[in-house]
Amino acid sequence: MRFGLISLLFIGIQFTAWSQTSVYFSTLNPKVCTTTDTVDISWFCGATPNSKGYGQNGFYGGWWSTTVASKKHCFIQDTTANSSFGYVVPSCLGVNGQNGNPASWKITYHYRTVNGDTLRDSVNLTVAALPQVLIGSDTFVCNNADSIQFQPYPNFANANLNWVSPPSPLVNHTNSPLLYNSVTRKHTFYPKRATQDSTYMLVYKATDNMGCENTDTAYYHIKPLPVVNAGVLGAVCNDEQPFSLSDKSGASPTGGSWMSEPFISSVSQFGILSPKDINKDTVILFHYTYTNLWGCSATDTVLLKVSKVPLVTLTVSKTQVCESDSIIFLYGQPHSSGGLYYLNSTGLGVHYTYNYFIPNKKISPAVVIGVNKALYVYKNPATGCRGMDSASIIIDGKPDVEIIASERYEGGLPFLLKATKKYTTALYWSRWGDGQFSFGSPTQVDSVATSDSALYVAGNDDVNNRTFTVLLRSANNGLCPADADTLVVGVWPTGVKNLLQSGLRIYPIPAYKWLYIEHNGQKYQYTIHNQLGQVCLKGEQEEKIDIGALKRGVYFLTIQTQDGNFGQRILVQ
């Protein structure tokens, strides 16, 4: 700094004053931190004079400039605005030592005095980088998360280190979400202590050894855990089909995962349990875990009791029977009030507790001819689990044959005999008399069995005796005995014609107590025989015949007129 002697003459008075001839700096190497704001460099280097204003010679004050053409725009040199003088934008100059910038910027301070002189001098300005401060990224944190320990970067040994928000606690209070350890210079954040379902703005501020200050901000969104309910599983038997644990338990929210103790692979992979894979009585602990959109997980547990089905056996008194056989017994074990018996899916008895049945379909409607399935079901009263066993019973139908005689019985003429059969493969014909058989082709009689037919020609003894007997026997089928049928046939003498040819009318047929004959004035005699050929009634010219004494059955009426002999079978009820 230099001063000169100045003499002024004003209104005849002479003044003597010292004029300022240079500028003065408290430091020739000022340092500033990079910033986008405008900075008064004069303040950092202690430049004097630095007063500003307007005098008789116009503006007086100081400003800064550089000889680096590419950086001139970084200086505010508007001489018309007092408030803009002396300012520079450090970030515009750039951090020294980076990106090809020099170790310092040589900048010149210009000061215009009140008398219009301009003083100049230079300093070496260093623009320092802000410290790299890193706290972390914005994140979602579950409110059950473990404590989070922060050691922001860098952790300057001698620098000022504090949290702006939440403020660093001077005294660590109990249950405070943010605690500070002055020894390790670390802060610890406790999500469990934070206000739930809220957002914490963590702002870390640090100042380096050069006095440059920087901050970093991270948002921690504290999210609640999902409310998880594993539902109810109860108890199952180990014969059940595989099922979804989620569907059976009603666990909520849906979409979670399952884990079991003891470990079951199908449960962990698919949430499916196959009780058939469990061969013992046991209790399984299941963990149901659900993770929400923020990655927060919660778990609930539920127990499932698995019980083995009881070991059940069924034996039967007979495995192959005829439908005419006696009772069949079923023996189920374990035998108790919990046992139920079935035949072909139909329960035996009112409460399905009968352990027997008659193999006849008329008595036991559930019976079928062929293979029958007997089933015993036992329910364990303690676990409710059912076990079962079955046995097969073959029931053969009893052979049944019947002879169906022809409507015409005139002696000497062959007449047709038909036989129906069930549950047999062969028929055997025989007769008591001296007639002869000739067999025809089998004829379909009904949908159950085929029938064989036979032609019979009565012999002389048959005609003389007015009757003969036909016998029909079946073959046995291995389980059931053979069946037989007998038919006594009345034979009309040769020449007896059908009554329809006589012009007479007999009614009613079947008859009950009375039989009427319309003869239209013809003379006639009548005889009524039974099937053995015995005469039961006879008379003549009776229009009303009392048959009340006759037993129910088939009889043969013969009428003799002047035109010949006529006959008809009648049925008495």
Buried (B, 14 or more C-beta within 10 A) or exposed (E): EEEEEEEEEEEEEEEEEEEBEEBBBEEEEBBBBBBEEBBBBBEBBEBBBBEBEEEEEEBBBBBBBBEBEEBEEBBBBEEEEBEEBBBBBBBBBBBBBEEEBEEBBEBBBBBBBBEEEEBEBBBBBBBBBBBEBBBBEEEBBBBEBEEBEBEBBBEBEEBEBEBEBBEBBEEEEEEBBBBBEEEEEBBBBBBBBBEEEEEBEBBBBBBBEBEBBBBBBBBBEBBBBBEBBBBEBEEBBBBBEEBEBBEBBEBBEEEBBBBBEEEBEBBEEEBBBBBEEBEEEEEBEBBBBBBBEBEBBBBBEBEBBBBBBBEBEBBBBBEEBBBBBEEBEBBBBBEEEBBBBBBBEBBBEEEEEBBBBBBBBEEBEBBEBEEBEBBBBBBBEEBEBBBBBEBEBBBBBBBBBBBBBBEBBBBBBBBBBBBBBBBBEEBEBEBBBBBEBEEEEEEEBEEEBBBBBBBBBBBEBBBBBBBBBBBBBBBBBEBBEBBBBEBBBBBBBEEBBEBEEBEBEBEEEEBEEEBEBEBEEBEBBBBBBBBEBEEBBEEEEBEEBEBEEBEEEBBBBBBBBEEEBBBBBBEBE
